[in-house]
Amino acid sequence: MIRTVRSEFIKLRTVMVHWVLATIAVLFPIVVTALVAIFADVDDVGGFGSRDLATLIAGLSVVSSMLLGAMSVISITSEYGHNTIRPTYAATPNRVRVIVAKVVTNTVTIAVVAAVTVTISWLVGSLVLSGRDEDIALGDAGVLGSLISIVVLAVIVSWFGFALGLLVRNSPATVTIFLLWPLLIENLIGLVFTLIGWDDAGKWLPYSAGIEATVSENENDFGSEVLGRPNGLIYFAVVSLALLALGAWSDGRRDA
């Protein structure tokens, strides 16, 4: 199993598009956080505190999570697109072992990248805001939980994207579905729920539940219309793992 994981890590780090997506995912929240911290109106009532900074980083990191998730998608769909999955399965006939190795590799890599991104974003934002006489502290209510949830969300999103890749097996189609899912598909489903009077049903949309659990300012801000933290993340993780299991089952019954 260790050799299989090592092989998958080599594949992951030798594909240029993975480096491009990871670089953008890291730089985007750091640069925007720095700019907001520099130009924010700190003289406004309440100023720009720790929770504001954490919420900003969480919101920006949703985009990073999607970029890293796209990397996870491409890590599996590109193998089918270039037929490199056939020698992979020939070398390791146990397909489940290959899939697990890919998931482990993506999970560890994305967790590290997300953690580094969040850490640097927080350090940059807190240094700039502290220099502008704002009181920024990691120990303030809800701050640490929000930052940790960003890393968790990135990992879960990678599972969700990988599962879609196993089912669709085509890079352009899968990436399109993956990106449109939170931006369009779940919004349309939520609109349908609202039109038929199921207002509370929207909280059970998995991707939205995960994002809501991440971007809220603190754990006590949740109303009855959202699952909250950590329930939203747990629910999204369960759905993603179920979809991943379905993808693995489907892959075992189809030609490579």
C-alpha positions as CSV (number, residue, x, y, z in Angstrom):
1,M,0.0,0.0,0.0
2,I,2.9,2.4,0.8
3,R,4.3,1.8,-2.6
4,T,1.0,2.6,-4.2
5,V,0.6,5.8,-2.2
6,R,4.2,6.8,-3.2
7,S,3.4,6.2,-6.9
8,E,0.2,8.3,-6.7
9,F,2.1,11.1,-5.0
10,I,4.7,11.1,-7.8
11,K,1.8,11.4,-10.3
12,L,0.2,14.2,-8.4
13,R,3.4,16.4,-8.1
14,T,4.5,15.8,-11.7
15,V,1.4,17.2,-13.4
16,M,1.8,20.9,-14.2
17,V,-1.9,21.8,-13.9
18,H,-1.9,20.6,-10.3
19,W,0.9,23.1,-9.5
20,V,-1.0,25.9,-11.2
21,L,-4.2,25.2,-9.3
22,A,-2.4,24.9,-6.0
23,T,-0.5,28.1,-6.5
24,I,-3.6,30.1,-7.3
25,A,-5.4,28.5,-4.4
26,V,-2.7,29.6,-2.0
27,L,-2.0,33.1,-3.4
28,F,-5.6,34.2,-3.9
29,P,-6.7,34.4,-0.2
30,I,-3.3,35.7,0.9
31,V,-3.2,38.6,-1.5
32,V,-6.9,39.6,-1.1
33,T,-6.6,39.3,2.7
34,A,-3.6,41.6,2.7
35,L,-5.4,44.1,0.4
36,V,-8.5,44.2,2.6
37,A,-6.5,44.5,5.8
38,I,-4.6,47.5,4.2
39,F,-7.6,49.3,2.9
40,A,-10.3,48.3,5.4
41,D,-12.1,51.2,7.1
42,V,-10.9,50.5,10.7
43,D,-12.4,53.8,11.9
44,D,-15.9,52.4,11.4
45,V,-18.0,51.4,14.4
46,G,-16.6,48.2,15.8
47,G,-13.5,48.4,13.6
48,F,-12.1,45.2,11.9
49,G,-11.7,42.5,14.5
50,S,-10.6,39.0,14.7
51,R,-13.9,37.5,13.8
52,D,-14.1,39.8,10.7
53,L,-10.6,38.6,9.6
54,A,-11.5,34.9,10.2
55,T,-14.8,35.3,8.2
56,L,-12.9,37.1,5.4
57,I,-10.3,34.3,5.2
58,A,-13.1,31.6,5.3
59,G,-15.0,33.2,2.5
60,L,-11.9,33.5,0.3
61,S,-10.8,30.0,1.1
62,V,-14.1,28.6,-0.3
63,V,-12.7,29.5,-3.7
64,S,-9.3,27.9,-2.8
65,S,-11.2,24.8,-1.7
66,M,-12.9,24.6,-5.1
67,L,-9.5,25.0,-6.9
68,L,-7.9,22.3,-4.8
69,G,-11.0,20.1,-5.4
70,A,-10.6,20.6,-9.2
71,M,-7.0,19.3,-8.7
72,S,-8.5,16.2,-7.1
73,V,-10.9,15.8,-9.9
74,I,-8.1,16.0,-12.6
75,S,-5.9,13.6,-10.6
76,I,-8.4,10.8,-11.5
77,T,-10.1,11.9,-14.7
78,S,-6.8,12.6,-16.5
79,E,-5.8,9.0,-16.0
80,Y,-8.9,7.9,-17.9
81,G,-8.5,10.6,-20.5
82,H,-4.9,9.6,-21.3
83,N,-5.5,5.8,-20.7
84,T,-2.8,5.8,-18.0
85,I,-5.3,4.1,-15.7
86,R,-4.9,0.8,-17.6
87,P,-1.2,0.3,-16.7
88,T,-2.0,1.5,-13.2
89,Y,-4.7,-1.2,-12.8
90,A,-2.4,-3.7,-14.5
91,A,0.3,-3.1,-11.9
92,T,-2.2,-3.1,-9.1
93,P,-5.2,-5.2,-10.0
94,N,-7.0,-4.4,-6.8
95,R,-8.8,-1.2,-7.9
96,V,-9.9,-0.3,-4.4
97,R,-6.3,-0.1,-3.3
98,V,-5.5,2.3,-6.1
99,I,-8.5,4.5,-5.3
100,V,-7.7,4.5,-1.6
101,A,-4.1,5.5,-2.4
102,K,-5.3,8.3,-4.6
103,V,-7.7,9.6,-2.0
104,V,-5.1,9.4,0.8
105,T,-2.6,11.3,-1.4
106,N,-5.1,14.0,-2.3
107,T,-6.3,14.3,1.3
108,V,-2.9,14.8,2.8
109,T,-1.7,17.1,0.1
110,I,-4.8,19.3,0.1
111,A,-4.9,19.4,3.9
112,V,-1.3,20.7,4.0
113,V,-1.9,23.2,1.3
114,A,-5.1,24.5,2.9
115,A,-3.5,24.7,6.3
116,V,-0.5,26.7,5.0
117,T,-2.8,29.0,3.1
118,V,-5.0,29.7,6.2
119,T,-1.9,30.2,8.4
120,I,-0.2,32.6,6.1
121,S,-3.4,34.5,5.4
122,W,-4.1,34.9,9.1
123,L,-0.5,36.0,9.8
124,V,-0.5,38.6,7.0
125,G,-3.9,39.9,7.9
126,S,-3.2,40.1,11.7
127,L,0.2,41.8,11.2
128,V,-1.3,44.5,8.9
129,L,-4.3,45.1,11.1
130,S,-2.3,45.1,14.3
131,G,-0.1,47.7,12.7
132,R,-3.3,49.7,12.3
133,D,-4.0,49.4,16.0
134,E,-6.7,46.8,15.6
135,D,-7.0,44.1,18.4
136,I,-6.5,40.8,16.6
137,A,-6.3,37.6,18.6
138,L,-6.5,33.9,17.6
139,G,-8.2,33.1,20.9
140,D,-11.3,35.2,20.3
141,A,-14.6,33.4,20.2
142,G,-15.2,31.4,17.0
143,V,-11.9,32.3,15.3
144,L,-9.9,29.1,15.7
145,G,-13.0,27.0,14.9
146,S,-13.6,28.9,11.7
147,L,-10.0,28.6,10.5
148,I,-9.9,24.8,11.3
149,S,-13.1,24.3,9.4
150,I,-11.6,25.8,6.3
151,V,-9.0,23.0,6.2
152,V,-11.7,20.4,6.8
153,L,-13.9,21.8,4.1
154,A,-11.1,21.7,1.6
155,V,-10.5,18.0,2.3
156,I,-14.2,17.2,2.0
157,V,-14.6,19.1,-1.2
158,S,-11.7,17.0,-2.6
159,W,-13.5,13.8,-1.7
160,F,-16.7,15.2,-3.4
161,G,-14.7,16.1,-6.6
162,F,-12.8,12.8,-6.7
163,A,-16.1,10.9,-6.4
164,L,-17.6,12.8,-9.3
165,G,-14.4,12.0,-11.3
166,L,-14.9,8.3,-10.7
167,L,-18.4,8.5,-11.9
168,V,-18.0,10.7,-14.9
169,R,-14.4,9.9,-15.9
170,N,-14.1,13.0,-18.2
171,S,-12.1,16.0,-17.1
172,P,-14.0,18.9,-18.8
173,A,-17.4,17.4,-17.9
174,T,-16.5,16.6,-14.3
175,V,-14.8,19.9,-13.6
176,T,-17.9,21.7,-15.1
177,I,-20.3,19.7,-12.9
178,F,-18.0,20.2,-9.9
179,L,-17.9,24.0,-10.2
180,L,-21.5,24.4,-11.1
181,W,-22.7,22.2,-8.2
182,P,-22.4,24.9,-5.5
183,L,-22.8,27.9,-7.8
184,L,-25.9,26.8,-9.7
185,I,-27.3,23.3,-9.1
186,E,-27.8,23.5,-5.3
187,N,-29.1,27.0,-5.7
188,L,-31.7,25.9,-8.2
189,I,-32.7,23.0,-5.9
190,G,-33.0,25.4,-3.0
191,L,-35.2,27.6,-5.1
192,V,-37.5,24.7,-5.9
193,F,-37.7,23.9,-2.1
194,T,-38.6,27.5,-1.4
195,L,-41.3,27.6,-4.1
196,I,-43.0,24.5,-2.8
197,G,-42.9,25.7,0.8
198,W,-40.0,23.5,2.1
199,D,-38.0,26.4,3.4
200,D,-36.0,24.3,6.0
201,A,-35.1,21.7,3.4
202,G,-32.4,23.9,2.0
203,K,-30.2,23.2,4.9
204,W,-29.8,19.6,3.8
205,L,-28.1,20.6,0.6
206,P,-24.6,19.1,1.3
207,Y,-22.2,21.6,-0.3
208,S,-24.2,24.6,1.0
209,A,-24.2,23.0,4.5
210,G,-20.4,22.7,4.4
211,I,-19.9,26.3,3.3
212,E,-22.3,27.7,5.8
213,A,-20.5,25.9,8.6
214,T,-17.3,27.5,7.5
215,V,-18.1,31.1,6.7
216,S,-20.3,31.9,9.8
217,E,-18.6,34.2,12.2
218,N,-18.9,31.9,15.2
219,E,-20.7,28.8,16.3
220,N,-23.5,30.7,18.1
221,D,-24.5,32.6,14.9
222,F,-26.3,29.7,13.4
223,G,-30.1,29.8,13.1
224,S,-32.5,26.9,12.6
225,E,-32.2,27.3,8.8
226,V,-28.6,25.8,8.8
227,L,-27.0,22.7,10.3
228,G,-24.2,24.6,12.0
229,R,-20.7,23.7,12.9
230,P,-19.6,20.9,13.0
231,N,-22.9,19.3,11.9
232,G,-22.8,20.9,8.4
233,L,-19.3,19.6,7.8
234,I,-20.0,16.2,9.1
235,Y,-23.1,15.9,6.9
236,F,-21.2,17.1,3.8
237,A,-18.4,14.5,4.6
238,V,-20.9,11.7,5.0
239,V,-22.5,12.5,1.6
240,S,-19.1,12.9,-0.1
241,L,-17.9,9.5,1.3
242,A,-21.2,7.8,0.2
243,L,-20.7,9.3,-3.3
244,L,-17.1,8.1,-3.2
245,A,-18.2,4.6,-2.2
246,L,-20.6,4.6,-5.1
247,G,-17.9,5.8,-7.5
248,A,-15.6,3.0,-6.3
249,W,-18.3,0.4,-6.7
250,S,-19.1,1.8,-10.2
251,D,-15.5,1.8,-11.2
252,G,-15.1,-1.9,-10.3
253,R,-17.9,-2.8,-12.7
254,R,-16.7,-0.8,-15.7
255,D,-13.8,-1.2,-18.1
256,A,-10.7,0.8,-17.4
